Amino acid sequence: MSLWSVKWLVLWSLWAARLVRQPTTTHHLSNGPVRGSIAPDGSHASYLNIPYASMPQRFLAPGPEPKWDQTFEAVNENVRCIQSMADILTIGGTDCLSLNVYTPLNVDPDSRLPVMVFIHGGGFFQGSGNMLIYGPNYLVPKGVILVTMNYRLNIQGFICLRIKEAPGNAGMKDQVAALRWVQRNIRKLGGDPDNVTIFGESAGGASVSFHVLSPMSKGLFHKAITESGSALAPWAYQFRPIFMASLVARTMLFDSQDPHELYKYYMSKSDDELILTRVPRKPGNIIISEILYTPCTEKVIEGVEPFLTESPYDLLSKGEYNKVPLMIGTNNEEGLLLFSADNETSILKVEIEKAIPKNLEFPSQTEKIKVAKELERLYLEGEKLSLETMTKLVKWYGDPYLISPSLEETEFLLKSSEHPIYNYLFSYDGWRNLPKLVRAGSVGNFPGATHADELFYLFSQHIVFSNFEKDMIDKVTTLWTNFAKYGDPTPEGSSLQVKWNPTNATTPTCLVIDSDFSTAPLWFNDRLKYWRDVYSKYRRKR
């Protein structure tokens, strides 16, 4: 055999070896024996699609974890809960309550590594925790264990009829079941059950915010990070859950607001029918108003463990929540992605008065019109909405829905928590700002980062390389993992050339995460300051 033949044989063998699974040792978890896989590059071990709970009857809290005697091969990475794709068909399935665990190699129960549990976004109606987007290659090498999860979505996960058959918050109770599974099992996989950080983005960030508020989640985590999501966001909380539950039925020509009648009707329909029936938005409103099924306040029902029985506003106002160190942040051009997801016809029909967030209520129509006119001045700058001016609404799609709620939540927390709160503003504009590059690039030149851009500096993807962005990936993952390890993103001796100080109530600031770090006021422009004033006067309490 020639030298060239030998070289080609060696190269082919090395390539082929990447396709052959290398199993981990077997771990005896609470479900039963589980075996994962070692990554082809030897960087980590993965345990995919481990069931953390069983699927109950529709709309109920999750059931006990499944048990088995034979070794469970944790290799299936393509599991997601049933959801709509483009309102045409559904993907995913109902047997979806599973999680993924990624660990460094050669860990054991004495390793006790910090654990980071990520909750995916998607408006509570789409998304999954799989590694297509949320890969471990950037976080796990920093010496942490990463857990991602699936939870029920849309009406299946968030209908809230406030009756025993459908009490509400099933999707949030799924997340709690996953966190309880972590407490039972993570030490056997090398993690520290006493050092768990929950973090999430968008609806996942709002979920983290709700866990901070929920008595059901108490003791299941020790630090929390919210990225572009808050329980105070107008889209994240159902004020009138029975009415909201009736909307899909009414679209299907069944008109009732009796919770028992609605329950019987929905139980007669298939998952596909419930998911693909779209409730039209009200004229003049924006795309985010189409998010209908989200966490709610439950009624106290005998024999049912509730997730939440008081409103986010009430709990934050009274200081009754799980007090832990927090990182809270948003991106500087949040609205760009949501604006690009809307269609031109709908954007041109937006009316500020009709698009005012639903968590505001006014004593009179005169007051509402007064506020609407000032908002028009701030966002449209005296111009009429047209093809030439419509991009002025980009800020409208972000400020009241994604940025202001996180700042409001920070101010509530500062009044009642002794734990540090670290605020950030992610403004970096680079090659891995994929939401901006892929979805929002055609809108116009908006410097900085849009909704979800920061995720691609935290998580790896099979098909997207880290070329040109290794420095920013290192900065972001160092901040996040330092916080998970120490409760401080820039502890003494940190490799980062910055000191990120906790936010204080006297002169609140945030860390601006960009090519160079800097600081900015927490309320960093006049539009946000006006929203702060509006909510101080007109916030809907419940």
Secondary structure, DSSP 8 states (H G I E B T S, - for coil): --HHHHHHHHHHHHHHHTTS-EEEEEEE-SSSEEEEEE-TTSS-EEEEEEE-SB--STTS--B-----SS-EE-B-----B-EEETTTEEESBS---EEEEEE-SS--TTT-EEEEEEE--STTTS----TTTSBSTTTGGGT-EEEEE----HHHHH----BTTB-S-HHHHHHHHHHHHHHHHGGGGTEEEEEEEEEEETHHHHHHHHHHH-GGGTTS-SEEEEES--TTSTTS-BSSHHHHHHHHHHHTT-----HHHHHHHHHTS-HHHHHH------TT--GGGG-----B-----TT---S-SS-HHHHHHHT-S----EEEEEETBTHHHHHHHS-HHHHHT--TTTTS-TTB--SSHHHHHHHHHHHHHHHHTT---STTTGGGGHHHHHIIIIIHHHHHHHHHHHHH--S-EEEEEE----TT-HIIIIIITTT----S-BTTGGGGGTSBBTTB--TT-HHHHHHHHHHHHHHHHHS-SS-TT-SSS-------SSS-EEEEESSS-EEEESS-SHHHHHHHHHHHHHB---
